[in-house]
Each structure stands twice: as structure tokens, then as C-alpha cells.
């Protein structure tokens, strides 16, 4: 009699553990996105914001920048991809560069979302990719400022970035 009780308790724990593991695996495959919001100049219209987003998308999704991301974040080995070029294509598909409204310090602000879409299991990798891509954005904005004649880091005076 006691053996059946022990077997029943063991089966109950195994089924319960399996159910918890299954629930966790399902939750790991839900959609996730990580991005860094970059506020727009408040004087820009919606059309100008969309044009800026398209320009940044074109400038950031080049093979050179995405290859740098793949190498710096070690995406080929983390995501078990065949090659660096395959990783670049995957990143190009997962990239998220769009104009949207985000709360910045609880104030709705028009922002450029720069980041990546994926699943919850890739959360840390998406975060690292977004931060690394933001370094390239800063470099591109500084280059634009130099071309326009503004000093690099012109927003360091405490004002909002004007891009």
C-alpha cells in the first residue's frame, strides 16, 4: 500500500515539474523587443519624423554596421547560426528602427525607436545589440553635426538632442 502512495506522489511531482517546465518554455517563446528611444526635435512634423526614421534605417542596416554588431555581440555562436552573413540577414530582419511615441519621464514624446525584435529567450542579446547599435547612431549623429557645422556633442549643454 505504501509503495503505491510513494509511486503516486512521485508521479504527481514529475507531472507537476513537467507542467511547470512546459509553461516556462512556452513563455520563453513569446515576442519581445528591446530598443532605445531617441527623442526627436519637437519642431519636426510626422512626415519629417518618418523620413528621418527611413534615413536612419537605410544608414544603419548596412552590411558593415551589422557585421560589426555580429562580431561585437558574438551572435553567430550565441544563436547557433551557420555563418556571419547568415547572422547579418537575421539581424536585418529583426531590426526595429521606427518613429513612435514613447513615455520619456512620464511625458509622451515622439521618439525614434532603435533596437531589435525577437523572443523572451533572446532578451539579453537584444539588449546588448540595441546598446551596441546606439553607439553607431551616436557616431552618425556626430558626423551629421560636424557636416552641419555644429560642434560634436552639441546637446551636452542640457538641451534635448536636435536631430
N, C-alpha and C positions, 0 to 999 in steps of 0.2 A: 504494500500500500504506500509506504513512504517513498519507494522508488518512483512510483507514478507521480507523486506530488513534486519530487525533485525534477523529474523529467518535464512536467508541466511548467514549473517555474522557469526552468532553463529555456524551454521553447518560447515562453512568454517574453523573456528578456532578449532572446535572439530576434524574435519578430519585432519587438519594440525598437531595438537598436537598428534593425534594418529599415524600419519605417522612418526613424529619425535621420538616418544616413540618406535615404531616398529623398526626403524633404529637403535636406541641406543641398544635395546635388541639383535638385530642380531649381532652388533659389540661386545657385551659383550661375545658372544659365539665363537669368533674367537680364534684360537690357540695362546698360549703364553707360554713362558718358561723363567724361572729365574734361573741363575746359577752363580757361582763364578769361574772364571778361575784361575787355579793354574799352573804356568809355570813349564814345565819340565826342567830337566837338558839338556843343549844343546848337550851333548855328546851322548844322547840316540838315538838309531835308531827307525824307525817307528814301528818295531816289538816289541822292548822293551817298547815303549810308550803304545802300545796296551796291552801288558802283564801287565804293571803297572795299566792301567785302569781296566782290568779284576780283578786284585788282589784287588784294592780298592772297586770295585763293590761287590765282594764277602765278603769283610770285613765290608763294611758299610751297606749292606742290610740285616743285621741280625735282628731277632725279637727284641733283647734287644735294639739296637740303634733306630730302627723305633718306638718302643713303647715309648722310651724317647722323640722322636720327636712329637709323637701324644699327649703325656701328656703336654709337654712344650708349644706347639703351640695351644693346645685346639682344635684339628682337629675334634674330634667326634661331638662336639656341633656346630662348625662353618659350617661344611659340612653336618650336619644332618645325620650322619651315625648311624647304629644300635649299634655297639659296637667298642671297642678298637681294637679287632682283625680284624674287617672289615676295620677300618681305616688303619691298618698296611698293609693289602693287597692292598688297594687303593694307598698308598704311594709307595709300591713296584712296582706297575705298572707305576706310574708317575715319578719314579726316573730316572735321567739322569746323568750317570757317563760315560763319553766317552772322548777319545783323539780327539782333533781337533785343528785347527789353529784359533787363535783369535788375533785381534789387541790389543796389550798392549802398550800404549803410542804411537799409530800410527805405531807400528812395528809389522809385522806378527810374532807371537810367537806360538810355539807348547805348548798347554795347556791341562790340564785335566779339563773338564767342570764338575762341581759338583753342581747339582741342581735338579729342578723338572719341568715337563711339565704339562700344564693344559690349562685353558681358561682365557681370559682377566678378567673375573669377579673374578677369584681367585688370581689376581696379587699380592696383599699384602700378602696373605697367602703363596704363592710360594716363595716370597722374604724372609719371616720370616723362612720358612722351610730350604731354602738354607743356610741362615746365621747360623741357629742352627746346620745343618749338618756339616758345615765347622768347628765348634768347635770340633766335633768328629774327623774330619780329622786332625786337629792340634794335638789332643791328640794322634792319631795313628802315625803320623809322628814323634812326640817327643818320643814315645815308640820305634819306629824303630831306631831313632838316639841313644837312650840310649843302645839299644841292640848292635848297631854297635860300640859303644864306643865314639861317638861324643857327646859333651855337648848339653843339651837342648837349643833350640833357636840358633843353630849354624849359622843360616842365619841372625842373628841380626847385624852382622858386616857390613851390607850394601850390601852383595852379594845376588845373586839370590838363592832361595831355591834349595837345591840339593836333590831331591827325585826321 
